[in-house]
Amino acid sequence: MPNAKVEFVLFYDCPEDVMLPRLLQRGESSGRVDDNIASIKKRFRTFRNDTMPVIQYFETMGKVRQIISDDTVEKVFTRTQQAVKPIL
């Protein structure tokens, strides 16, 4: 969609060493067979290779609102509310 107007992009930034145990824990309760170390590390590579260039592209236009996400759900939600508040 080359003509789509993007107001901003939310970028939930969480280190892989924080995400890995979270995803493994999710796998214990969700029954997802792809929440294993090998699949998760492949998703991390895909994110770095395919998604980060998109984030970097929007950063060049000043359209990325970064949410630090290595905290509690409540704190991340508060940060999200603050990031989207200007357009609501």
C-alpha positions in Angstrom: 0.0 0.0 0.0 2.3 2.8 -1.2 -0.4 5.4 -0.7 -1.4 4.4 2.9 -1.0 7.2 5.4 0.9 5.9 8.4 0.4 8.1 11.4 2.9 6.1 13.5 4.2 2.6 14.3 4.2 1.1 17.7 7.5 -0.8 18.3 7.4 -3.0 21.4 11.1 -3.3 22.2 12.0 -6.2 24.4 15.4 -7.9 24.6 15.5 -11.5 23.3 16.9 -12.7 26.7 13.7 -11.4 28.3 11.4 -12.7 25.5 12.8 -16.2 25.4 11.7 -17.3 28.9 8.3 -15.5 28.4 7.7 -17.5 25.2 8.8 -20.7 26.7 6.5 -20.2 29.7 3.6 -19.4 27.3 4.3 -22.6 25.5 3.9 -24.6 28.7 0.3 -23.4 29.1 -0.8 -22.7 25.5 0.0 -26.1 24.0 1.7 -24.3 21.1 4.2 -26.7 19.6 6.2 -23.9 18.1 7.0 -22.3 21.4 10.3 -24.2 21.7 13.8 -22.8 21.7 14.6 -23.6 18.1 11.4 -22.1 16.7 11.7 -19.0 19.0 15.3 -18.4 17.9 14.2 -18.7 14.3 11.4 -16.1 14.9 14.0 -13.8 16.4 16.2 -14.1 13.3 13.2 -13.5 11.1 12.3 -10.4 13.1 15.8 -9.0 12.9 16.1 -9.7 9.2 12.6 -8.9 7.9 10.9 -6.6 10.4 13.7 -4.4 11.8 14.3 -2.9 8.4 10.7 -1.8 8.3 11.0 -0.2 11.8 14.2 1.5 10.7 12.5 2.8 7.6 9.7 4.4 9.7 12.3 5.7 12.1 13.8 7.8 9.3 10.5 9.6 9.1 10.1 10.0 12.8 7.1 7.7 12.9 8.2 5.1 15.4 6.9 5.2 19.0 9.0 2.8 20.9 7.6 1.0 23.9 10.1 -0.5 26.3 8.5 -3.9 27.0 10.8 -5.7 29.4 8.7 -4.7 32.3 5.3 -5.7 33.9 2.2 -5.9 31.8 0.8 -2.9 33.7 3.8 -0.7 33.0 3.9 -1.7 29.3 0.1 -1.0 29.0 0.7 2.5 30.6 3.5 3.2 28.2 1.2 2.2 25.3 -1.6 4.4 26.5 0.9 7.3 26.6 2.2 6.6 23.1 -1.3 6.6 21.5 -2.9 9.3 23.6 -1.9 12.2 21.2 -4.1 10.7 18.5 -7.1 9.7 20.6 
